[in-house]
Amino acid sequence: MLDTILGALLPMVVTFLLGFVAARRRDFGPKDASILNRMVLLYAVPLMLFAGTVSTPRAELSQDLPLLIALCVAIVGLYGVVLLLSRFAFRQRMSTSALAALTASAPAVPFSAVLGYLFGGPSAIPIAIASLVINLTVVPVTILLLTLDTAGEDSRGKSRAKDGEHPASPPAPSGSVLAAKLAETVKEPIVWVPVLAFVIVLSGASIPQLIVHSLSMLGHASGGVALFASGIVLASGTIKVNWYVLVFVFLKNIVQPALVLGGLRWFGYGNPIVSAAVLTTAIPAMPMVIMLAVQYRVAEAEAASAVFLSVVGSVITMGVFIALTS
C-alpha cells in the first residue's frame, strides 16, 4: 500500500520541490515562472485536454453517467459553497474568493498521473470526465470573476488618480462590461478547446490518432511544467500557514472526497464508481490556482501556500482514501 501511495504522489512532490530548489539557486525567477505559466495555460493544458477528451469514446462517457453526476455535484457544488463562504463570511474580495473556491473544489486531474498509476487504462474515463467538468464550469467562472474584479479595481484606481484634476468619465454600463469580459473569457484556449473536444465526441466524429498523438507531446509536459513553475512561485515569496489557507486545504483534501464517499455509499453504489470518484476528488489542488494568481496578481502567496500544503498533505490523505476504497 505504501509503495502504491508513494508511486502515485511522490512525482508531484518531487517536481514541486525541484522548482522550489531551482528558484532558491537563482536558476529561475518570478518572471520565468510567468513565462512557463503562460505556455502551460495557452498551449500545453488545452492540447492535453483536447487530446484526452477526443480519445474517449462517446459510449464510455454515456455509460459513466453516475460518475459524471457525482463529480459535477462534488466540484461545482463545493465551488459555489466556498465562493459564498469566502465572500460573505470571511469578507474577502471576489477575486480572492474565486481562487479559494477553485483551490477547495478542483482536483489537479489534468496535471496528475495519480489515477493512471492506480487504475491504468481505465483511468482515462474519470480523468476525461473530471477535466470536462472542471474546464467547462469552475475554471471559466473563476477566470470571469478574476477578470471582472481586477478590471473593477483598476478602474477605481484610475478614478482616484483623476480625482481633483477633472471629472472622471462615466463608467460603462455593468451589462456591457460583463458581456465584454465574458467574451474575453470564452476566447481563452483553456475554455473553448475542451468545449470543442466535447462537441466532437458527442457528434461521433473521430480524429485520426496520428493527429491526437502529435498534439499530445506538448500536453504531456503540462503537469511537470505547472508543478515546477508553482515551486518557483513559492520560493519567490513566503509560505503562509494561516487559518484561511488551512481551511481550504482541509476542504479539498479531506471534506470533498469524504462527502463523495459517504454520498455514493448512501445511494448504494460500489466500486469501481466509488473508488474512481473518491480518488479523483482526493487528488490535491490544481497548480492552475497559482498560475491564475500570478497572472491576475491576486493572493499569490496564499495560492502557492495552499497548493503546496495540499500536495504535501495528500501523501497522507490520499493514502487514507486509497485504503478506504481499495
C-alpha positions as CSV (number, residue, x, y, z in Angstrom):
1,M,0.0,0.0,0.0
2,L,2.8,2.4,0.9
3,D,4.5,1.7,-2.5
4,T,1.2,2.5,-4.3
5,I,0.8,5.8,-2.5
6,L,4.4,6.9,-2.9
7,G,4.4,5.8,-6.6
8,A,1.3,7.9,-7.3
9,L,2.1,11.0,-5.4
10,L,5.9,11.3,-4.9
11,P,6.5,12.5,-8.5
12,M,4.2,15.5,-7.8
13,V,6.0,16.4,-4.6
14,V,9.5,16.0,-6.1
15,T,8.7,18.1,-9.2
16,F,7.2,20.8,-6.9
17,L,10.3,20.8,-4.7
18,L,12.7,20.9,-7.8
19,G,11.1,24.1,-8.9
20,F,11.5,25.5,-5.3
21,V,15.2,24.5,-5.2
22,A,15.8,25.9,-8.7
23,A,14.4,29.2,-7.7
24,R,16.4,29.3,-4.4
25,R,19.6,28.6,-6.5
26,R,18.5,31.6,-8.7
27,D,18.4,29.4,-11.8
28,F,14.9,30.7,-12.3
29,G,13.0,33.7,-11.1
30,P,9.4,35.0,-10.9
31,K,9.5,36.3,-14.5
32,D,10.5,32.8,-15.7
33,A,7.5,31.3,-13.7
34,S,5.2,33.8,-15.5
35,I,6.5,32.7,-18.9
36,L,6.1,29.0,-18.0
37,N,2.6,29.6,-16.7
38,R,1.7,31.4,-19.9
39,M,2.9,28.5,-22.0
40,V,1.0,26.0,-19.9
41,L,-2.3,27.9,-19.9
42,L,-2.2,28.9,-23.6
43,Y,-0.8,25.7,-25.2
44,A,0.1,22.7,-23.0
45,V,-3.1,22.3,-21.0
46,P,-5.5,23.0,-23.9
47,L,-3.7,20.5,-26.1
48,M,-3.7,17.9,-23.3
49,L,-7.4,18.3,-22.6
50,F,-8.2,18.2,-26.3
51,A,-6.2,15.0,-27.0
52,G,-7.5,13.3,-23.8
53,T,-11.2,14.1,-24.5
54,V,-11.4,13.2,-28.2
55,S,-9.7,9.9,-27.3
56,T,-12.6,9.0,-25.1
57,P,-15.4,7.1,-26.9
58,R,-18.9,8.5,-26.7
59,A,-20.3,5.2,-25.5
60,E,-17.9,5.2,-22.5
61,L,-18.9,8.7,-21.5
62,S,-22.6,7.8,-21.6
63,Q,-22.0,4.6,-19.5
64,D,-20.4,6.6,-16.7
65,L,-23.4,8.9,-16.0
66,P,-23.3,8.3,-12.2
67,L,-19.6,9.2,-12.1
68,L,-20.3,12.3,-14.1
69,I,-23.1,13.4,-11.7
70,A,-21.0,12.6,-8.6
71,L,-18.1,14.6,-9.9
72,C,-20.2,17.5,-11.1
73,V,-22.0,17.8,-7.7
74,A,-18.8,17.5,-5.8
75,I,-16.8,20.0,-7.8
76,V,-19.5,22.6,-8.8
77,G,-21.4,22.3,-5.6
78,L,-18.4,22.8,-3.3
79,Y,-17.1,25.6,-5.5
80,G,-20.4,27.6,-5.0
81,V,-20.4,27.0,-1.3
82,V,-16.8,28.1,-0.8
83,L,-17.2,31.1,-3.0
84,L,-20.1,32.4,-0.9
85,L,-18.3,31.4,2.3
86,S,-15.2,33.3,1.5
87,R,-17.0,36.3,0.0
88,F,-19.6,36.9,2.8
89,A,-18.4,35.0,5.9
90,F,-14.7,35.8,5.5
91,R,-15.4,39.2,3.7
92,Q,-12.7,38.6,1.0
93,R,-12.5,40.2,-2.4
94,M,-14.4,38.4,-5.2
95,S,-11.2,37.5,-7.0
96,T,-9.6,36.1,-3.8
97,S,-12.8,34.2,-3.1
98,A,-12.9,32.7,-6.6
99,L,-9.3,31.4,-6.2
100,A,-10.2,30.0,-2.8
101,A,-13.2,28.2,-4.3
102,L,-11.1,26.8,-7.1
103,T,-8.5,25.6,-4.6
104,A,-11.0,23.8,-2.5
105,S,-13.1,22.2,-5.3
106,A,-11.0,21.4,-8.3
107,P,-8.6,18.4,-8.1
108,A,-5.4,18.6,-10.2
109,V,-6.7,15.8,-12.5
110,P,-5.2,17.2,-15.8
111,F,-1.8,17.6,-14.0
112,S,-1.7,14.4,-12.1
113,A,-0.6,10.9,-13.1
114,V,-2.2,9.5,-9.9
115,L,-5.2,7.9,-11.5
116,G,-3.1,6.5,-14.3
117,Y,-0.8,4.9,-11.8
118,L,-3.7,3.5,-9.7
119,F,-6.1,2.4,-12.4
120,G,-4.0,2.1,-15.6
121,G,-6.0,2.3,-18.9
122,P,-9.5,2.7,-17.2
123,S,-8.3,6.0,-15.6
124,A,-9.0,7.8,-18.9
125,I,-12.7,7.9,-18.1
126,P,-12.5,9.7,-14.7
127,I,-9.7,11.9,-16.0
128,A,-11.8,12.9,-19.0
129,I,-15.0,13.4,-17.1
130,A,-13.3,15.5,-14.3
131,S,-11.4,17.5,-16.8
132,L,-14.6,18.3,-18.7
133,V,-16.5,19.3,-15.5
134,I,-13.6,21.5,-14.2
135,N,-12.8,23.2,-17.5
136,L,-16.4,23.7,-18.6
137,T,-17.6,25.1,-15.3
138,V,-15.4,26.3,-12.5
139,V,-12.4,27.4,-14.5
140,P,-14.3,29.7,-16.8
141,V,-16.3,31.1,-13.9
142,T,-13.0,31.7,-12.0
143,I,-11.4,33.5,-14.9
144,L,-14.5,35.6,-15.4
145,L,-14.7,36.6,-11.7
146,L,-10.9,37.4,-11.7
147,T,-11.3,39.5,-14.8
148,L,-14.3,41.4,-13.6
149,D,-12.8,42.1,-10.1
150,T,-9.4,43.1,-11.3
151,A,-10.9,45.3,-14.0
152,G,-13.1,47.0,-11.4
153,E,-10.2,47.5,-9.1
154,D,-8.2,49.1,-12.0
155,S,-11.0,51.4,-12.9
156,R,-11.4,52.5,-9.3
157,G,-7.7,53.2,-9.0
158,K,-7.8,55.3,-12.2
159,S,-10.8,57.2,-10.9
160,R,-9.0,58.0,-7.6
161,A,-5.9,59.1,-9.6
162,K,-8.0,61.5,-11.7
163,D,-9.8,62.9,-8.6
164,G,-9.1,66.6,-8.2
165,E,-7.9,67.0,-11.8
166,H,-11.0,66.7,-13.8
167,P,-14.2,64.7,-13.6
168,A,-13.8,61.1,-14.4
169,S,-15.5,59.7,-17.5
170,P,-18.8,58.0,-16.6
171,P,-18.4,54.3,-16.0
172,A,-19.6,51.9,-18.7
173,P,-22.9,50.1,-18.1
174,S,-22.4,47.0,-16.0
175,G,-24.1,44.8,-18.6
176,S,-21.7,45.8,-21.3
177,V,-18.7,45.3,-19.1
178,L,-19.9,41.8,-18.2
179,A,-20.5,40.9,-21.8
180,A,-17.1,42.2,-22.8
181,K,-15.3,40.2,-20.0
182,L,-17.4,37.1,-20.8
183,A,-16.3,37.3,-24.4
184,E,-12.7,37.6,-23.3
185,T,-13.1,34.6,-21.0
186,V,-14.6,32.5,-23.8
187,K,-11.7,33.3,-26.1
188,E,-9.2,31.7,-23.6
189,P,-8.0,28.4,-25.1
190,I,-8.4,26.6,-21.8
191,V,-12.1,27.4,-22.0
192,W,-13.1,26.8,-25.7
193,V,-10.8,23.9,-26.5
194,P,-12.4,21.4,-24.1
195,V,-15.8,22.5,-25.4
196,L,-14.7,21.8,-29.0
197,A,-13.4,18.4,-28.0
198,F,-16.6,17.6,-26.1
199,V,-18.7,18.5,-29.1
200,I,-16.5,16.3,-31.4
201,V,-17.0,13.4,-29.0
202,L,-20.8,13.9,-28.8
203,S,-21.1,14.2,-32.6
204,G,-19.5,10.8,-33.1
205,A,-16.7,12.3,-35.3
206,S,-13.3,10.7,-35.0
207,I,-9.9,12.4,-35.0
208,P,-7.0,10.4,-36.6
209,Q,-4.8,9.0,-33.9
210,L,-1.8,10.5,-35.7
211,I,-3.1,14.0,-35.1
212,V,-4.1,13.2,-31.5
213,H,-0.6,11.8,-30.8
214,S,1.0,14.9,-32.4
215,L,-1.0,17.2,-30.1
216,S,-0.2,15.1,-27.0
217,M,3.5,15.7,-26.9
218,L,3.4,19.2,-25.5
219,G,0.3,18.3,-23.5
220,H,2.2,15.6,-21.6
221,A,4.6,18.3,-20.4
222,S,1.8,20.4,-18.8
223,G,1.8,18.6,-15.4
224,G,5.5,18.7,-14.7
225,V,6.0,22.3,-16.0
226,A,3.0,23.6,-14.0
227,L,4.3,22.0,-10.8
228,F,7.8,23.2,-11.5
229,A,6.6,26.7,-12.0
230,S,4.5,26.5,-8.9
231,G,7.6,25.7,-6.9
232,I,9.3,28.8,-8.4
233,V,6.4,31.0,-7.3
234,L,6.5,29.5,-3.8
235,A,10.3,30.1,-3.5
236,S,9.8,33.7,-4.6
237,G,7.5,34.5,-1.7
238,T,6.8,33.2,1.8
239,I,4.8,30.2,2.8
240,K,1.7,31.4,4.6
241,V,0.3,28.9,7.0
242,N,-2.8,30.6,8.5
243,W,-6.3,29.6,9.2
244,Y,-7.6,30.9,5.9
245,V,-5.2,28.8,3.9
246,L,-5.7,25.7,6.1
247,V,-9.5,25.8,5.9
248,F,-9.4,25.4,2.1
249,V,-6.7,22.8,2.1
250,F,-8.8,20.8,4.7
251,L,-11.9,21.2,2.4
252,K,-10.0,20.0,-0.7
253,N,-8.0,17.1,0.8
254,I,-10.5,15.7,3.3
255,V,-14.0,17.1,3.2
256,Q,-14.6,16.8,-0.6
257,P,-13.6,13.2,-1.0
258,A,-15.2,12.2,2.3
259,L,-18.6,13.7,1.2
260,V,-18.3,11.9,-2.2
261,L,-17.5,8.6,-0.4
262,G,-20.4,9.0,2.0
263,G,-22.9,10.2,-0.6
264,L,-22.2,7.3,-3.1
265,R,-22.3,4.7,-0.3
266,W,-25.6,6.1,0.9
267,F,-27.0,5.8,-2.6
268,G,-25.9,2.2,-2.8
269,Y,-23.0,2.5,-5.3
270,G,-19.9,0.3,-5.1
271,N,-16.6,0.0,-6.9
272,P,-15.4,0.9,-9.5
273,I,-17.6,4.1,-9.4
274,V,-16.9,4.8,-5.7
275,S,-13.1,4.4,-6.0
276,A,-12.9,6.4,-9.2
277,A,-15.0,9.3,-7.9
278,V,-13.4,9.4,-4.4
279,L,-9.8,9.2,-5.5
280,T,-10.4,11.7,-8.3
281,T,-11.7,14.3,-5.8
282,A,-8.9,13.3,-3.3
283,I,-6.2,14.5,-5.7
284,P,-4.7,17.7,-4.4
285,A,-5.4,21.3,-5.5
286,M,-4.6,22.4,-9.1
287,P,-1.3,24.2,-9.8
288,M,-3.5,26.3,-12.1
289,V,-4.6,28.2,-9.0
290,I,-1.1,29.6,-8.7
291,M,-0.9,30.4,-12.4
292,L,-4.1,32.4,-12.3
293,A,-3.0,34.1,-9.1
294,V,0.3,35.2,-10.8
295,Q,-1.5,36.2,-14.0
296,Y,-4.0,38.4,-12.2
297,R,-1.8,39.4,-9.3
298,V,-4.2,38.2,-6.6
299,A,-3.3,36.4,-3.4
300,E,-0.2,34.9,-4.9
301,A,1.4,33.8,-1.6
302,E,-1.8,32.3,-0.3
303,A,-2.4,30.4,-3.5
304,A,1.1,29.0,-3.7
305,S,1.0,28.0,0.0
306,A,-2.4,26.3,-0.3
307,V,-1.3,24.2,-3.3
308,F,2.0,23.3,-1.6
309,L,0.2,22.2,1.6
310,S,-2.4,20.3,-0.4
311,V,0.2,18.4,-2.4
312,V,2.3,17.5,0.6
313,G,-0.7,16.7,2.7
314,S,-2.1,14.5,0.0
315,V,0.6,11.9,0.7
316,I,-1.3,11.1,3.9
317,T,-4.9,12.0,2.9
318,M,-4.9,10.1,-0.4
319,G,-3.3,7.1,1.3
320,V,-6.3,7.0,3.7
321,F,-8.8,7.2,0.9
322,I,-7.0,4.6,-1.2
323,A,-7.2,2.3,1.8
324,L,-10.9,3.1,2.3
325,T,-11.9,2.4,-1.3
326,S,-9.5,-0.4,-2.2
